[in-house]
Amino acid sequence: MIRRLFDRAVARLRAGSIGVHRDERGDVPGWVLITLMTAGLVVVIWALAGPALASLFQQAISRVSGF
């Protein structure tokens, strides 16, 4: 009887139904890291390209409006 219980417990452990909580939401710290890194890249790119993009926008508006 004890052997049979042990075999069942081992089978359930191998199947992943004991001791491992499987969460389908994913890795929260990983998502936080990805979000922060993306925000950092946006800030860096905006800081580098911001003045050039503003100048390009002003040129396009002046061409369209004729001023």
N, C-alpha and C positions, 0 to 999 in steps of 0.2 A: 504494500500500500504506500509506504513512504517513497519507495523507488518510483512508483507511478506518479506521485505528486511532484517529485523532483524532476522527472522527465517532462511533465507538463510545464513546470516553471521554466525549465531550460528552453523548451520550445517557444514559450511566450516571450522570453527574453530575446531569443534569436529573431522572432517575428517583430520585435520592437514594441510590444504592447505593455511592457512593464519597465518602469524606471526611466523611460524617455518620454518627456512630454513633447509631442509634436504640435507645434504652433504654426498655423498656416499664414500668419501675418508677416512672416519673414524676419529678417535680422534688423531690429529697430536701430541699434547703433550704426549699422552699415548704412541704412537709409539716411540717418542724420548726417553722417560723414559725407555721403554723396551730395546731399542738399547743401551743406556748408561749402564744400569744394566748388560746386556749381555757382553758388552765389559769389564766392571769391573770384572765380574766373570772370564772371560778368562785371564785377567792380573793376578788375584790372584792365579788361578789354575796354570798358567804357572810359576809364581814365586815360588810356593811351589813344583811343580813337575818337574820343568825344569832341575835341576841338576840330578835327578834320571833318567829322560828320556834321558839326554845326556850320562850318564854312560851306560845305557842299549843299546843305539845306538852304542856306541864305542865298547862294548862287542860283539854285533852282527856283526859288521864290522870286528872285529879282528878274530872272529870265521870263517866267510865266507872267508876272504882273507888268513887266515892261519898264520898271523903274531903274 
